[in-house]
Amino acid sequence: MKYLVICLLTYFVFGYSTILSAQEIHPEDALFQPSSLLMQELAAGENAALIIQHGNNNQAQIQQIHQQGEDANLVISSQNGNRNTVNIIQEGAANQAIIVQEGNRNTYNGDISGTGLQTYVLQEGNRNTITQSLTESVNSSTELIQIGNDNEIIHEIDGAVNQAFQLIQEGDGQSVIIRQSYGN
């Protein structure tokens, strides 16, 4: 499983063509490809966060608000084992988030707004749960994947135009709630 997380992060961050030995996920099945997910260059002053947590009580709180003239918030978070949890707030254009949670209690909460949003979340095993809210989202892509155990996805979209999303759940509890509106 560590190999899967490392390969996914390597694949998404560096754009390498990596062959994964796991049967559950195939990069070619992705709604968007890594080369389109990550900007090749983030200019100085743009927001980027890389968080890697292995075992025990994991938690991560990330808030990225673009400054005038800046955009392109990027979060990459990998949590391997135990209590997990990632809370993200992103505002601005070209926000990107890659979240990989492997094993134990999982949870991802995303409150993201802006244009050109791209989100990829993989939760593999145990309690799962994704709650994501996209606001004033234009030309955005979301891929949420849960493999095994208790699952649940709540995907809320408000004021969306050209919103592409793919939700995949394999095995156990499963539940999907999608709320979509077009705002004022």
C-alpha positions as CSV (number, residue, x, y, z in Angstrom):
1,M,0.0,0.0,0.0
2,K,2.8,2.4,0.7
3,Y,4.0,1.7,-2.8
4,L,0.6,2.7,-4.2
5,V,0.7,6.0,-2.3
6,I,4.3,6.8,-3.4
7,C,3.6,5.9,-7.0
8,L,0.4,8.1,-7.1
9,L,2.2,11.0,-5.6
10,T,5.2,10.6,-7.9
11,Y,2.9,10.2,-10.9
12,F,0.8,13.3,-10.0
13,V,3.6,15.6,-8.9
14,F,6.3,14.8,-11.5
15,G,4.1,13.5,-14.3
16,Y,6.2,10.3,-14.7
17,S,4.6,7.4,-16.5
18,T,4.4,4.9,-13.6
19,I,2.9,1.5,-13.9
20,L,1.0,0.6,-10.7
21,S,0.8,-3.0,-9.6
22,A,-2.6,-2.4,-7.8
23,Q,-5.6,-3.5,-9.8
24,E,-8.2,-1.1,-8.3
25,I,-7.0,2.1,-9.9
26,H,-5.7,2.8,-13.4
27,P,-4.4,6.3,-14.2
28,E,-5.9,6.2,-17.7
29,D,-9.4,5.9,-16.0
30,A,-8.9,9.3,-14.4
31,L,-11.2,12.1,-15.4
32,F,-8.1,14.3,-15.9
33,Q,-4.5,13.4,-16.3
34,P,-1.7,14.4,-14.0
35,S,-0.1,16.7,-16.6
36,S,-3.3,18.7,-16.7
37,L,-3.9,18.5,-12.9
38,L,-0.7,20.1,-11.8
39,M,0.8,23.3,-13.3
40,Q,4.3,22.5,-14.3
41,E,5.6,25.7,-12.7
42,L,4.3,27.6,-9.7
43,A,5.5,31.2,-9.7
44,A,7.1,32.6,-6.6
45,G,4.4,33.9,-4.2
46,E,1.8,31.4,-5.2
47,N,0.5,29.0,-2.5
48,A,1.7,25.4,-2.4
49,A,1.6,22.9,0.5
50,L,3.0,19.4,0.6
51,I,2.0,17.3,3.7
52,I,3.1,13.7,4.3
53,Q,2.0,12.0,7.5
54,H,2.6,8.4,8.5
55,G,0.7,6.7,11.3
56,N,-0.9,7.7,14.5
57,N,-3.2,10.7,15.0
58,N,-2.7,12.5,11.6
59,Q,-4.5,15.8,11.0
60,A,-4.0,18.6,8.5
61,Q,-5.6,22.0,8.3
62,I,-4.7,24.0,5.2
63,Q,-6.1,27.4,4.3
64,Q,-5.0,29.1,1.1
65,I,-6.4,32.4,0.1
66,H,-5.0,34.0,-3.1
67,Q,-3.5,37.5,-2.8
68,Q,-4.3,40.2,-5.4
69,G,-2.7,39.3,-8.7
70,E,-1.9,35.7,-7.5
71,D,-3.6,32.5,-8.0
72,A,-2.8,28.8,-8.3
73,N,-3.2,27.3,-4.8
74,L,-1.9,23.8,-4.6
75,V,-2.2,21.1,-1.8
76,I,-0.8,17.7,-1.9
77,S,-1.5,15.6,1.2
78,S,-0.7,12.0,1.9
79,Q,-1.8,10.3,5.1
80,N,-0.9,6.7,5.7
81,G,-2.7,4.9,8.6
82,N,-4.5,5.7,11.8
83,R,-6.9,8.6,12.5
84,N,-6.3,10.7,9.3
85,T,-8.3,13.9,8.5
86,V,-7.6,16.7,6.1
87,N,-9.5,20.1,6.1
88,I,-8.8,22.4,3.2
89,I,-10.0,25.9,2.5
90,Q,-8.9,27.3,-0.9
91,E,-10.0,30.5,-2.6
92,G,-8.8,31.8,-5.9
93,A,-8.3,30.7,-9.5
94,A,-6.6,27.4,-10.6
95,N,-6.9,25.7,-7.1
96,Q,-5.5,22.2,-7.1
97,A,-5.8,19.5,-4.5
98,I,-4.5,15.9,-4.4
99,I,-5.4,14.0,-1.2
100,V,-4.4,10.4,-0.6
101,Q,-5.6,8.7,2.6
102,E,-4.6,5.1,3.1
103,G,-6.2,3.2,5.9
104,N,-8.0,3.8,9.3
105,R,-10.5,6.5,10.0
106,N,-10.0,8.8,6.9
107,T,-12.1,12.0,6.4
108,Y,-11.6,14.8,4.0
109,N,-13.4,18.2,4.2
110,G,-12.9,20.7,1.4
111,D,-14.3,24.2,1.1
112,I,-13.1,25.4,-2.3
113,S,-14.1,28.4,-4.4
114,G,-12.9,29.9,-7.7
115,T,-12.4,29.0,-11.3
116,G,-10.4,26.2,-12.9
117,L,-10.5,24.0,-9.8
118,Q,-9.0,20.5,-9.9
119,T,-9.5,18.1,-7.1
120,Y,-8.4,14.4,-6.8
121,V,-9.1,12.5,-3.6
122,L,-8.3,8.8,-3.0
123,Q,-9.4,7.1,0.3
124,E,-8.4,3.5,0.5
125,G,-9.8,1.4,3.4
126,N,-11.5,1.9,6.7
127,R,-14.0,4.6,7.8
128,N,-13.8,6.9,4.7
129,T,-16.0,10.1,4.3
130,I,-15.7,13.0,2.0
131,T,-17.5,16.3,2.4
132,Q,-16.6,18.8,-0.4
133,S,-18.2,22.1,-1.2
134,L,-17.4,23.9,-4.4
135,T,-18.6,27.5,-4.7
136,E,-18.6,29.8,-7.8
137,S,-16.9,27.0,-9.6
138,V,-16.3,27.5,-13.3
139,N,-14.4,25.0,-15.6
140,S,-13.6,22.6,-12.8
141,S,-12.8,18.9,-12.5
142,T,-13.3,16.6,-9.4
143,E,-12.4,13.0,-8.9
144,L,-13.3,11.3,-5.6
145,I,-12.4,7.6,-5.1
146,Q,-13.2,5.4,-2.1
147,I,-12.1,1.8,-2.0
148,G,-13.4,-0.3,0.8
149,N,-15.1,0.0,4.2
150,D,-17.7,2.5,5.3
151,N,-17.5,5.1,2.5
152,E,-19.8,8.1,2.0
153,I,-19.4,11.1,-0.3
154,I,-21.2,14.4,0.0
155,H,-20.4,16.6,-3.0
156,E,-22.0,20.1,-3.0
157,I,-21.7,22.4,-6.0
158,D,-23.0,26.0,-5.9
159,G,-22.8,28.4,-8.8
160,A,-21.1,25.9,-11.0
161,V,-20.6,26.1,-14.8
162,N,-18.7,23.4,-16.7
163,Q,-18.3,21.2,-13.7
164,A,-17.0,17.7,-14.5
165,F,-16.8,15.1,-11.7
166,Q,-16.3,11.4,-11.3
167,L,-17.2,9.6,-8.1
168,I,-16.0,6.0,-7.6
169,Q,-16.9,3.7,-4.7
170,E,-15.8,0.1,-4.4
171,G,-17.1,-2.1,-1.7
172,D,-18.7,-1.9,1.8
173,G,-21.0,0.9,3.2
174,Q,-21.2,3.3,0.2
175,S,-23.4,6.3,-0.1
176,V,-23.4,9.3,-2.4
177,I,-25.1,12.7,-2.0
178,I,-24.7,15.3,-4.7
179,R,-26.3,18.7,-4.3
180,Q,-25.9,21.0,-7.3
181,S,-27.3,24.5,-7.7
182,Y,-26.5,27.4,-10.0
183,G,-26.4,30.2,-7.4
184,N,-28.0,33.6,-7.8
